[in-house]
Amino acid sequence: MSTLLEVSGVSVTFDGFRAINNLSIAIGEPELRAVIGPNGAGKTTFMDIVTGKTRPDTGKVLWGERSVDLLKYSESQIAKTGIGRKFQKPTVFEDQSVRDNLAMALKNKRGPFSVLMWKASAQDEARIIELAEEVGLSERLEDSAGILSHGQKQWLEIGMLLAQDPRLLLVDEPAAGMTPSEREHTTDLLKRAAKTRAVMVIEHDMEFIRRLDCRVTCLHEGSVLAEGSLDHVTRNQQVIDVYLGR
Amino acid sequence: MSLDIPRSTAAPAAKPRSFLHENPSVLWFMGLLGVFTVAVTVLSEGFGIGMISTNLVKVLGMTLCLCLIAIAMDVVWGYCGILSLGHFAFFGLGGYAIGMWLMYARTEIVIRDSLGRGTIPPTELEVSEAVAAQIFGVVGSSELPLIWTFAGSLPFQLAMVVLVPGLLALVFGWLAFRSRVTGVYLSILTQAMTLALSLYLFQNDTGLRGNNGLSGLQNIPGFLHVPQSVLSVWFFWASACALGAGYLLFAWVVSGKFGSVIRAIRDNEARVRFLGYNVEGYKLFVFTITAVISGIAGALYYPQAGIINPAEIAPIASIYLAVWVAIGGRGRLYGAVIGAAFVSLLSSWLTGGGAPNIDLGFYRIVWTDWWLVLLGLGFVAVTLFFPKGIGGVFDYLVRKKP
């Protein structure tokens, strides 16, 4: 397992509020990692920084074998280098079909001219069907994404994330609004994805995290409070005080 | 029969779906445009039984050009979500570019004709000085401005029809999109560009005859002997072909994955960035290509209108354009055509004295005064009660397949 993403000494301040405070965190490839922490601990802001949405005041974000500085990249360039993100609130393109949503996310050339000339190859088509099966939307391919249920939109977004074929998946509360059996399916899917890639999951549901059976990082006030196995982290007195105890 | 061979189950589920099969409205539109063109030709004075006047043929041809810029506006606004209030500036620039050649070449023919009657043939210098004096006498100048250097060359000015709007859109768009100016701020910025351009053209120093604009554009050099009744039909045909080609082009652009991406940009551009698409590049592409088509529409419009002046470029024209598209229905190309044709024809009917004024006894409704009020109310009503516009009616007529 080699280090894929290394965030070191990152701080960011919003109007005097220190959302991220000298945060250092690294993830290898392949690896599955759960990130927990109370509200306002900086979990989502951390993902914003990695994906280029927020620029940190100080610190470094290094990526890949050649340790490229991600802070110099734009959001779309970061996405193209292989970081995919699933948002807390499912954001799919509601007035387009499930098929079009997946086709847009497929790993193909992203320039305007290539996209203008793009035609689904048999391979693309097969991949779309495979993904739709994976996320249980085979029957809904031609339906517009807007009429899907909340859980199905979550699934579609996970499907889009997989379609991008990223090396690092950042997944923000994937199980929100899902039924217990759907949660189980999500766990399987993430665990399978983590066999070949790096996957980082933000979650509040401790049951869900226990099933993921992976290394856990607990954030608090913008920095790492504890890191290790779930048992190790949950036994930590500070973690109990700020997060679990409530 | 051999046609009943069952499909191989091993084949991937990719269905070969042709562009026209997927977009039946394109075929309908082309058919209707063809029928309309033939009908106008048959009824025209130049080629048919003369039931409709040459003037009306020109109005209809100009309307087709307005429909063309309306579909460009629909692509940039209805599909990509950029409310540009500057596309009529590109339209006007296309008109100016072709107008320079029309005016220069025709004046040159007239000057050569009159100077040629003398005993000594005129030198080239004499000709160009006389042309300059003729064109710019009205603004008290007799020098040919630098931008008119190649005005005598049709290929050059035709290239300018495409290049000037295209480059302006490219540079302006690059600066605006790169700074991530969006929404109403972008609209204001495009409007400022339009206003600045209009004010610039109003100045005599600009070298485009200030507020006089360019005139006599209905006379086509080389075809001065052809009567207007015939020329008007030629331009009508050209406008119909341009609209048809523009419609096909945009229908193709918005139908595939490209259309998918730009609609996604309209709905949530941040999300599209996280999918790895360079949103700014797409916006710039759409902004520029629609500006170029607007320039071409303008170059076909003004020879039919006969005159172009800076007032045509004023921001209000671009606002009208947005109103047409909103009334016709955003996000569907035929909606933009319906909106542009309906509103602009209604406008010329009501303001051109065609509609009878209504005497209420205590008050006389004069349509030239009340037209703008009616348009404003219509716009508000459509926005509030029929957000899909007139084109939305077709959703009720055509049941979508399950």
Interface residues (C-beta under 8 A of the other chain):
Chain A: T51 K53 S74 E75 S76 A79 K80 G84 R85 F87 T91 F93 E94 D95 Q96 D100 A103 M104 A105 R110 G111 P112 V115 L116 W118 K119 A120 A122 E125 A126 I129 M160 Q164
Chain B: P12 A13 A14 V253 G256 K257 F258 S260 V261 R263 A264 D267 N268 A270 R271 R273 F274 L275 G276 Y277 N278 V279 G281 Y282 F285
